[in-house]
Amino acid sequence: LVVDEQGEPVGVDTLDVGGALTVFPQGHLEVEDSQTILIRLSRDDVVTRPGRELWGPEGYVGFSKVCTHAGCPVGLYQQQFKKLLCPCHQSTFSVPNGAQPVFGPATLAAVGPALEAALASGE
C-alpha cells in the first residue's frame, strides 16, 4: 500500500493520465529516502520487459525520488516529454522506459518498485 504526503491511501483512481504525485510506502512517511514519484501514463505508453508486464498497472509507474547519480531529489516531471529531471546535474530519465537515463551524468535507471500490489483498490 502506498500513501500520499498526508498518509492517505492512494488508489487506482487517484491520478488522471499525465498526473504525478509523491507517495510513500505505508508506515514510512517520515523516511526521506522512501519518497517515490508516482506517475500515471496511458497504458499504451508503458514499456515493460518480458516477465514484468504487470509492473505498470492501469498505466501507473513509480520511481525513487533519489537520483542514481548523486542522491539529489528527482521530482520534476515533464509531462509533455514523459521525462523525469534531476535539477542538480540535469540527469534526465525516460519514464515509459523504466526511468532509463537519457541525458546527463546518471548511468543507472531510477529505482522503481513493483506497483501492482501497492496501489489501494479504491474501494
Salt bridges, closest charged atoms under 4 A:
ASP45 OD2 - LYS82 NZ 3.65
GLU58 OE1 - ARG43 NH2 2.45
